[in-house]
């Protein structure tokens, strides 16, 4: 016989304030930069120029994620 586990309702779950538009945009830009980097790295004939571009996109994504994290931290302190 399977044991039944009772879960908390959605009302009992803690709610987080919605992210600001700036934070959402930073996450989207970071996602796009990582996607571009992975696209270049996934090419079977990845050239040195494409590797440099992929590296630059990955660094940009890391910077954008750092900015998004800082923006989210500031938002939490204000609430």
Gaussian input, Z-matrix of N, CA and C with variables (Angstrom, degrees):
# hf/3-21g

backbone

0 1
 N
 C     1     B1
 C     2     B2     1     A1
 N     3     B3     2     A2     1     D1
 C     4     B4     3     A3     2     D2
 C     5     B5     4     A4     3     D3
 N     6     B6     5     A5     4     D4
 C     7     B7     6     A6     5     D5
 C     8     B8     7     A7     6     D6
 N     9     B9     8     A8     7     D7
 C    10    B10     9     A9     8     D8
 C    11    B11    10    A10     9     D9
 N    12    B12    11    A11    10    D10
 C    13    B13    12    A12    11    D11
 C    14    B14    13    A13    12    D12
 N    15    B15    14    A14    13    D13
 C    16    B16    15    A15    14    D14
 C    17    B17    16    A16    15    D15
 N    18    B18    17    A17    16    D16
 C    19    B19    18    A18    17    D17
 C    20    B20    19    A19    18    D18
 N    21    B21    20    A20    19    D19
 C    22    B22    21    A21    20    D20
 C    23    B23    22    A22    21    D21
 N    24    B24    23    A23    22    D22
 C    25    B25    24    A24    23    D23
 C    26    B26    25    A25    24    D24
 N    27    B27    26    A26    25    D25
 C    28    B28    27    A27    26    D26
 C    29    B29    28    A28    27    D27
 N    30    B30    29    A29    28    D28
 C    31    B31    30    A30    29    D29
 C    32    B32    31    A31    30    D30
 N    33    B33    32    A32    31    D31
 C    34    B34    33    A33    32    D32
 C    35    B35    34    A34    33    D33
 N    36    B36    35    A35    34    D34
 C    37    B37    36    A36    35    D35
 C    38    B38    37    A37    36    D36
 N    39    B39    38    A38    37    D37
 C    40    B40    39    A39    38    D38
 C    41    B41    40    A40    39    D39
 N    42    B42    41    A41    40    D40
 C    43    B43    42    A42    41    D41
 C    44    B44    43    A43    42    D42
 N    45    B45    44    A44    43    D43
 C    46    B46    45    A45    44    D44
 C    47    B47    46    A46    45    D45
 N    48    B48    47    A47    46    D46
 C    49    B49    48    A48    47    D47
 C    50    B50    49    A49    48    D48
 N    51    B51    50    A50    49    D49
 C    52    B52    51    A51    50    D50
 C    53    B53    52    A52    51    D51
 N    54    B54    53    A53    52    D52
 C    55    B55    54    A54    53    D53
 C    56    B56    55    A55    54    D54
 N    57    B57    56    A56    55    D55
 C    58    B58    57    A57    56    D56
 C    59    B59    58    A58    57    D57
 N    60    B60    59    A59    58    D58
 C    61    B61    60    A60    59    D59
 C    62    B62    61    A61    60    D60
 N    63    B63    62    A62    61    D61
 C    64    B64    63    A63    62    D62
 C    65    B65    64    A64    63    D63
 N    66    B66    65    A65    64    D64
 C    67    B67    66    A66    65    D65
 C    68    B68    67    A67    66    D66
 N    69    B69    68    A68    67    D67
 C    70    B70    69    A69    68    D68
 C    71    B71    70    A70    69    D69
 N    72    B72    71    A71    70    D70
 C    73    B73    72    A72    71    D71
 C    74    B74    73    A73    72    D72
 N    75    B75    74    A74    73    D73
 C    76    B76    75    A75    74    D74
 C    77    B77    76    A76    75    D75
 N    78    B78    77    A77    76    D76
 C    79    B79    78    A78    77    D77
 C    80    B80    79    A79    78    D78
 N    81    B81    80    A80    79    D79
 C    82    B82    81    A81    80    D80
 C    83    B83    82    A82    81    D81
 N    84    B84    83    A83    82    D82
 C    85    B85    84    A84    83    D83
 C    86    B86    85    A85    84    D84
 N    87    B87    86    A86    85    D85
 C    88    B88    87    A87    86    D86
 C    89    B89    88    A88    87    D87
 N    90    B90    89    A89    88    D88
 C    91    B91    90    A90    89    D89
 C    92    B92    91    A91    90    D90
 N    93    B93    92    A92    91    D91
 C    94    B94    93    A93    92    D92
 C    95    B95    94    A94    93    D93
 N    96    B96    95    A95    94    D94
 C    97    B97    96    A96    95    D95
 C    98    B98    97    A97    96    D96
 N    99    B99    98    A98    97    D97
 C   100   B100    99    A99    98    D98
 C   101   B101   100   A100    99    D99
 N   102   B102   101   A101   100   D100
 C   103   B103   102   A102   101   D101
 C   104   B104   103   A103   102   D102
 N   105   B105   104   A104   103   D103
 C   106   B106   105   A105   104   D104
 C   107   B107   106   A106   105   D105
 N   108   B108   107   A107   106   D106
 C   109   B109   108   A108   107   D107
 C   110   B110   109   A109   108   D108
 N   111   B111   110   A110   109   D109
 C   112   B112   111   A111   110   D110
 C   113   B113   112   A112   111   D111
 N   114   B114   113   A113   112   D112
 C   115   B115   114   A114   113   D113
 C   116   B116   115   A115   114   D114
 N   117   B117   116   A116   115   D115
 C   118   B118   117   A117   116   D116
 C   119   B119   118   A118   117   D117
 N   120   B120   119   A119   118   D118
 C   121   B121   120   A120   119   D119
 C   122   B122   121   A121   120   D120
 N   123   B123   122   A122   121   D121
 C   124   B124   123   A123   122   D122
 C   125   B125   124   A124   123   D123
 N   126   B126   125   A125   124   D124
 C   127   B127   126   A126   125   D125
 C   128   B128   127   A127   126   D126
 N   129   B129   128   A128   127   D127
 C   130   B130   129   A129   128   D128
 C   131   B131   130   A130   129   D129
 N   132   B132   131   A131   130   D130
 C   133   B133   132   A132   131   D131
 C   134   B134   133   A133   132   D132
 N   135   B135   134   A134   133   D133
 C   136   B136   135   A135   134   D134
 C   137   B137   136   A136   135   D135
 N   138   B138   137   A137   136   D136
 C   139   B139   138   A138   137   D137
 C   140   B140   139   A139   138   D138
 N   141   B141   140   A140   139   D139
 C   142   B142   141   A141   140   D140
 C   143   B143   142   A142   141   D141
 N   144   B144   143   A143   142   D142
 C   145   B145   144   A144   143   D143
 C   146   B146   145   A145   144   D144
 N   147   B147   146   A146   145   D145
 C   148   B148   147   A147   146   D146
 C   149   B149   148   A148   147   D147
 N   150   B150   149   A149   148   D148
 C   151   B151   150   A150   149   D149
 C   152   B152   151   A151   150   D150
 N   153   B153   152   A152   151   D151
 C   154   B154   153   A153   152   D152
 C   155   B155   154   A154   153   D153
 N   156   B156   155   A155   154   D154
 C   157   B157   156   A156   155   D155
 C   158   B158   157   A157   156   D156
 N   159   B159   158   A158   157   D157
 C   160   B160   159   A159   158   D158
 C   161   B161   160   A160   159   D159
 N   162   B162   161   A161   160   D160
 C   163   B163   162   A162   161   D161
 C   164   B164   163   A163   162   D162
 N   165   B165   164   A164   163   D163
 C   166   B166   165   A165   164   D164
 C   167   B167   166   A166   165   D165
 N   168   B168   167   A167   166   D166
 C   169   B169   168   A168   167   D167
 C   170   B170   169   A169   168   D168
 N   171   B171   170   A170   169   D169
 C   172   B172   171   A171   170   D170
 C   173   B173   172   A172   171   D171
 N   174   B174   173   A173   172   D172
 C   175   B175   174   A174   173   D173
 C   176   B176   175   A175   174   D174
 N   177   B177   176   A176   175   D175
 C   178   B178   177   A177   176   D176
 C   179   B179   178   A178   177   D177
 N   180   B180   179   A179   178   D178
 C   181   B181   180   A180   179   D179
 C   182   B182   181   A181   180   D180
 N   183   B183   182   A182   181   D181
 C   184   B184   183   A183   182   D182
 C   185   B185   184   A184   183   D183
 N   186   B186   185   A185   184   D184
 C   187   B187   186   A186   185   D185
 C   188   B188   187   A187   186   D186
 N   189   B189   188   A188   187   D187
 C   190   B190   189   A189   188   D188
 C   191   B191   190   A190   189   D189
 N   192   B192   191   A191   190   D190
 C   193   B193   192   A192   191   D191
 C   194   B194   193   A193   192   D192
 N   195   B195   194   A194   193   D193
 C   196   B196   195   A195   194   D194
 C   197   B197   196   A196   195   D195
 N   198   B198   197   A197   196   D196
 C   199   B199   198   A198   197   D197
 C   200   B200   199   A199   198   D198
 N   201   B201   200   A200   199   D199
 C   202   B202   201   A201   200   D200
 C   203   B203   202   A202   201   D201
 N   204   B204   203   A203   202   D202
 C   205   B205   204   A204   203   D203
 C   206   B206   205   A205   204   D204
 N   207   B207   206   A206   205   D205
 C   208   B208   207   A207   206   D206
 C   209   B209   208   A208   207   D207
 N   210   B210   209   A209   208   D208
 C   211   B211   210   A210   209   D209
 C   212   B212   211   A211   210   D210
 N   213   B213   212   A212   211   D211
 C   214   B214   213   A213   212   D212
 C   215   B215   214   A214   213   D213
 N   216   B216   215   A215   214   D214
 C   217   B217   216   A216   215   D215
 C   218   B218   217   A217   216   D216
 N   219   B219   218   A218   217   D217
 C   220   B220   219   A219   218   D218
 C   221   B221   220   A220   219   D219
 N   222   B222   221   A221   220   D220
 C   223   B223   222   A222   221   D221
 C   224   B224   223   A223   222   D222
 N   225   B225   224   A224   223   D223
 C   226   B226   225   A225   224   D224
 C   227   B227   226   A226   225   D225
 N   228   B228   227   A227   226   D226
 C   229   B229   228   A228   227   D227
 C   230   B230   229   A229   228   D228
 N   231   B231   230   A230   229   D229
 C   232   B232   231   A231   230   D230
 C   233   B233   232   A232   231   D231
 N   234   B234   233   A233   232   D232
 C   235   B235   234   A234   233   D233
 C   236   B236   235   A235   234   D234

   B1=1.4488
   B2=1.5293
   B3=1.3198
   B4=1.4556
   B5=1.5256
   B6=1.3213
   B7=1.4615
   B8=1.5255
   B9=1.2991
   B10=1.4563
   B11=1.5184
   B12=1.3137
   B13=1.4600
   B14=1.5195
   B15=1.3085
   B16=1.4594
   B17=1.5234
   B18=1.3216
   B19=1.4534
   B20=1.5161
   B21=1.3043
   B22=1.4546
   B23=1.5204
   B24=1.3084
   B25=1.4634
   B26=1.5235
   B27=1.3127
   B28=1.4602
   B29=1.5211
   B30=1.2919
   B31=1.4664
   B32=1.5198
   B33=1.3163
   B34=1.4552
   B35=1.5227
   B36=1.3104
   B37=1.4639
   B38=1.5248
   B39=1.3290
   B40=1.4635
   B41=1.5242
   B42=1.2951
   B43=1.4654
   B44=1.5224
   B45=1.3095
   B46=1.4576
   B47=1.5126
   B48=1.3113
   B49=1.4606
   B50=1.5263
   B51=1.3085
   B52=1.4641
   B53=1.5285
   B54=1.3085
   B55=1.4638
   B56=1.5221
   B57=1.3124
   B58=1.4615
   B59=1.5251
   B60=1.3037
   B61=1.4609
   B62=1.5253
   B63=1.3276
   B64=1.4674
   B65=1.5310
   B66=1.3215
   B67=1.4648
   B68=1.5257
   B69=1.3176
   B70=1.4607
   B71=1.5272
   B72=1.3278
   B73=1.4663
   B74=1.5271
   B75=1.3290
   B76=1.4605
   B77=1.5281
   B78=1.3326
   B79=1.4599
   B80=1.5327
   B81=1.3146
   B82=1.4665
   B83=1.5284
   B84=1.3232
   B85=1.4659
   B86=1.5246
   B87=1.3303
   B88=1.4691
   B89=1.5250
   B90=1.3164
   B91=1.4646
   B92=1.5257
   B93=1.3152
   B94=1.4633
   B95=1.5276
   B96=1.3353
   B97=1.4618
   B98=1.5309
   B99=1.3375
   B100=1.4673
   B101=1.5184
   B102=1.3213
   B103=1.4574
   B104=1.5239
   B105=1.3214
   B106=1.4584
   B107=1.5312
   B108=1.3329
   B109=1.4649
   B110=1.5230
   B111=1.3252
   B112=1.4552
   B113=1.5291
   B114=1.3150
   B115=1.4632
   B116=1.5267
   B117=1.3370
   B118=1.4579
   B119=1.5286
   B120=1.3357
   B121=1.4613
   B122=1.5245
   B123=1.3221
   B124=1.4512
   B125=1.5118
   B126=1.3088
   B127=1.4652
   B128=1.5252
   B129=1.3229
   B130=1.4705
   B131=1.5254
   B132=1.3258
   B133=1.4674
   B134=1.5254
   B135=1.3373
   B136=1.4688
   B137=1.5307
   B138=1.3302
   B139=1.4671
   B140=1.5252
   B141=1.3162
   B142=1.4612
   B143=1.5298
   B144=1.3253
   B145=1.4664
   B146=1.5308
   B147=1.3316
   B148=1.4632
   B149=1.5253
   B150=1.3253
   B151=1.4596
   B152=1.5227
   B153=1.3153
   B154=1.4693
   B155=1.5235
   B156=1.3307
   B157=1.4645
   B158=1.5209
   B159=1.3290
   B160=1.4605
   B161=1.5290
   B162=1.3105
   B163=1.4627
   B164=1.5235
   B165=1.3136
   B166=1.4669
   B167=1.5275
   B168=1.3288
   B169=1.4677
   B170=1.5263
   B171=1.3308
   B172=1.4670
   B173=1.5263
   B174=1.3228
   B175=1.4692
   B176=1.5253
   B177=1.3237
   B178=1.4718
   B179=1.5229
   B180=1.3178
   B181=1.4679
   B182=1.5241
   B183=1.3310
   B184=1.4607
   B185=1.5272
   B186=1.3204
   B187=1.4615
   B188=1.5301
   B189=1.3282
   B190=1.4602
   B191=1.5261
   B192=1.3204
   B193=1.4680
   B194=1.5209
   B195=1.3278
   B196=1.4671
   B197=1.5328
   B198=1.3260
   B199=1.4674
   B200=1.5223
   B201=1.3420
   B202=1.4609
   B203=1.5225
   B204=1.3200
   B205=1.4650
   B206=1.5265
   B207=1.3214
   B208=1.4601
   B209=1.5264
   B210=1.3271
   B211=1.4649
   B212=1.5245
   B213=1.3218
   B214=1.4593
   B215=1.5256
   B216=1.3137
   B217=1.4683
   B218=1.5244
   B219=1.3243
   B220=1.4646
   B221=1.5282
   B222=1.3303
   B223=1.4760
   B224=1.5275
   B225=1.3383
   B226=1.4593
   B227=1.5232
   B228=1.3320
   B229=1.4677
   B230=1.5205
   B231=1.3418
   B232=1.4636
   B233=1.5201
   B234=1.3403
   B235=1.4661
   B236=1.4835
   A1=108.71
   A2=116.49
   A3=122.27
   A4=110.09
   A5=115.54
   A6=120.08
   A7=109.55
   A8=116.69
   A9=122.36
   A10=108.37
   A11=115.50
   A12=120.91
   A13=107.80
   A14=115.97
   A15=121.16
   A16=108.81
   A17=116.36
   A18=121.94
   A19=110.38
   A20=116.03
   A21=120.58
   A22=109.71
   A23=115.63
   A24=118.98
   A25=109.66
   A26=116.45
   A27=120.50
   A28=111.06
   A29=117.61
   A30=119.94
   A31=111.67
   A32=116.60
   A33=120.13
   A34=112.05
   A35=116.68
   A36=120.41
   A37=109.95
   A38=116.99
   A39=119.00
   A40=110.39
   A41=115.09
   A42=119.31
   A43=108.83
   A44=115.69
   A45=120.90
   A46=108.01
   A47=117.25
   A48=118.97
   A49=109.97
   A50=117.53
   A51=119.37
   A52=110.66
   A53=115.24
   A54=120.76
   A55=109.67
   A56=115.17
   A57=119.18
   A58=109.73
   A59=115.10
   A60=121.11
   A61=110.72
   A62=117.09
   A63=120.78
   A64=110.74
   A65=117.03
   A66=120.87
   A67=111.01
   A68=116.86
   A69=121.17
   A70=110.25
   A71=116.87
   A72=120.46
   A73=111.39
   A74=117.09
   A75=120.12
   A76=110.69
   A77=116.70
   A78=120.02
   A79=110.63
   A80=116.80
   A81=120.33
   A82=110.81
   A83=117.04
   A84=120.22
   A85=111.06
   A86=116.95
   A87=120.64
   A88=110.22
   A89=116.51
   A90=120.77
   A91=110.47
   A92=117.00
   A93=121.13
   A94=111.40
   A95=117.05
   A96=120.44
   A97=110.84
   A98=116.99
   A99=119.72
   A100=111.60
   A101=115.79
   A102=119.92
   A103=110.95
   A104=116.71
   A105=121.14
   A106=110.57
   A107=116.25
   A108=119.95
   A109=110.62
   A110=117.34
   A111=120.43
   A112=111.92
   A113=116.59
   A114=120.05
   A115=110.38
   A116=116.28
   A117=119.79
   A118=111.12
   A119=116.93
   A120=119.73
   A121=112.31
   A122=117.02
   A123=120.87
   A124=114.52
   A125=117.38
   A126=120.70
   A127=109.77
   A128=117.67
   A129=119.63
   A130=113.47
   A131=116.91
   A132=120.69
   A133=110.09
   A134=116.18
   A135=122.33
   A136=109.18
   A137=115.22
   A138=120.59
   A139=109.78
   A140=115.52
   A141=120.77
   A142=110.54
   A143=117.25
   A144=121.49
   A145=110.65
   A146=116.73
   A147=120.06
   A148=110.93
   A149=116.91
   A150=120.63
   A151=110.64
   A152=117.42
   A153=121.06
   A154=110.66
   A155=116.93
   A156=120.91
   A157=110.60
   A158=116.53
   A159=120.64
   A160=110.83
   A161=116.43
   A162=120.69
   A163=110.88
   A164=116.93
   A165=121.10
   A166=110.88
   A167=117.35
   A168=121.31
   A169=110.71
   A170=117.29
   A171=120.57
   A172=110.93
   A173=116.55
   A174=120.33
   A175=109.78
   A176=116.99
   A177=120.45
   A178=110.35
   A179=117.22
   A180=120.72
   A181=110.76
   A182=117.09
   A183=120.20
   A184=111.13
   A185=116.26
   A186=120.55
   A187=110.91
   A188=116.40
   A189=120.38
   A190=111.35
   A191=117.58
   A192=120.32
   A193=110.96
   A194=117.05
   A195=120.59
   A196=110.43
   A197=116.59
   A198=120.39
   A199=111.67
   A200=117.06
   A201=120.96
   A202=110.51
   A203=116.33
   A204=120.21
   A205=110.78
   A206=116.55
   A207=120.47
   A208=110.80
   A209=116.93
   A210=120.42
   A211=110.52
   A212=117.62
   A213=121.12
   A214=110.56
   A215=117.27
   A216=121.13
   A217=110.35
   A218=116.33
   A219=120.77
   A220=109.95
   A221=116.33
   A222=120.23
   A223=110.45
   A224=117.55
   A225=120.25
   A226=111.04
   A227=116.91
   A228=120.51
   A229=110.88
   A230=117.03
   A231=121.11
   A232=112.10
   A233=117.06
   A234=120.83
   A235=111.37
   D1=140.13
   D2=-178.11
   D3=-89.12
   D4=133.22
   D5=177.71
   D6=-75.81
   D7=141.92
   D8=179.08
   D9=-97.15
   D10=126.80
   D11=179.16
   D12=-107.21
   D13=123.08
   D14=179.83
   D15=-86.06
   D16=125.94
   D17=179.35
   D18=-102.15
   D19=154.22
   D20=177.53
   D21=-67.94
   D22=147.51
   D23=177.90
   D24=-72.99
   D25=167.87
   D26=179.10
   D27=-64.77
   D28=-27.64
   D29=178.85
   D30=-68.16
   D31=-28.32
   D32=-178.64
   D33=-80.60
   D34=-18.88
   D35=-178.69
   D36=-71.66
   D37=140.64
   D38=178.52
   D39=-66.55
   D40=144.13
   D41=179.24
   D42=-103.32
   D43=143.86
   D44=176.17
   D45=-109.18
   D46=146.13
   D47=178.69
   D48=-65.22
   D49=146.90
   D50=179.74
   D51=-64.07
   D52=148.73
   D53=179.44
   D54=-70.72
   D55=148.85
   D56=178.13
   D57=-73.19
   D58=164.05
   D59=178.81
   D60=-60.77
   D61=-37.61
   D62=179.94
   D63=-62.36
   D64=-44.35
   D65=-179.75
   D66=-64.03
   D67=-41.64
   D68=179.32
   D69=-64.03
   D70=-42.74
   D71=179.39
   D72=-64.74
   D73=-38.98
   D74=178.83
   D75=-64.91
   D76=-41.16
   D77=177.43
   D78=-63.56
   D79=-41.63
   D80=179.82
   D81=-64.28
   D82=-42.08
   D83=178.96
   D84=-65.31
   D85=-39.44
   D86=177.84
   D87=-64.64
   D88=-41.33
   D89=178.33
   D90=-61.29
   D91=-44.92
   D92=179.39
   D93=-62.86
   D94=-41.48
   D95=179.83
   D96=-64.60
   D97=-43.04
   D98=177.91
   D99=-65.90
   D100=-38.30
   D101=178.80
   D102=-62.65
   D103=-41.39
   D104=178.17
   D105=-64.58
   D106=-43.43
   D107=179.03
   D108=-60.86
   D109=-45.40
   D110=179.82
   D111=-66.41
   D112=-32.90
   D113=176.83
   D114=-61.01
   D115=-48.48
   D116=-179.48
   D117=-64.89
   D118=-40.17
   D119=-179.01
   D120=-69.99
   D121=-24.18
   D122=-179.25
   D123=-82.23
   D124=-6.28
   D125=179.64
   D126=-71.29
   D127=132.32
   D128=179.99
   D129=-63.78
   D130=-28.00
   D131=179.39
   D132=-113.91
   D133=54.36
   D134=-177.89
   D135=-66.01
   D136=119.25
   D137=-179.09
   D138=-86.66
   D139=170.87
   D140=177.87
   D141=-61.54
   D142=-38.85
   D143=178.75
   D144=-64.27
   D145=-41.76
   D146=178.50
   D147=-66.36
   D148=-35.97
   D149=177.45
   D150=-65.44
   D151=-40.61
   D152=176.43
   D153=-64.54
   D154=-41.19
   D155=178.20
   D156=-64.17
   D157=-42.44
   D158=178.85
   D159=-62.55
   D160=-41.15
   D161=178.24
   D162=-63.32
   D163=-44.01
   D164=179.08
   D165=-62.78
   D166=-41.00
   D167=178.96
   D168=-65.34
   D169=-39.45
   D170=179.52
   D171=-66.64
   D172=-39.86
   D173=177.42
   D174=-65.51
   D175=-41.17
   D176=177.65
   D177=-62.03
   D178=-41.76
   D179=179.05
   D180=-61.73
   D181=-41.86
   D182=178.89
   D183=-63.29
   D184=-40.36
   D185=177.95
   D186=-63.99
   D187=-43.69
   D188=179.88
   D189=-64.98
   D190=-39.25
   D191=177.60
   D192=-65.69
   D193=-36.84
   D194=176.63
   D195=-63.86
   D196=-43.18
   D197=177.69
   D198=-64.84
   D199=-39.85
   D200=179.04
   D201=-64.89
   D202=-40.25
   D203=178.40
   D204=-63.80
   D205=-42.11
   D206=178.37
   D207=-64.69
   D208=-41.02
   D209=179.54
   D210=-65.47
   D211=-39.73
   D212=179.71
   D213=-67.14
   D214=-36.96
   D215=178.85
   D216=-65.19
   D217=-41.38
   D218=178.72
   D219=-64.34
   D220=-41.24
   D221=179.37
   D222=-60.95
   D223=-42.50
   D224=-178.05
   D225=-65.04
   D226=-35.54
   D227=-179.53
   D228=-69.66
   D229=-31.66
   D230=-177.75
   D231=-75.64
   D232=-26.25
   D233=-175.60
   D234=-81.08

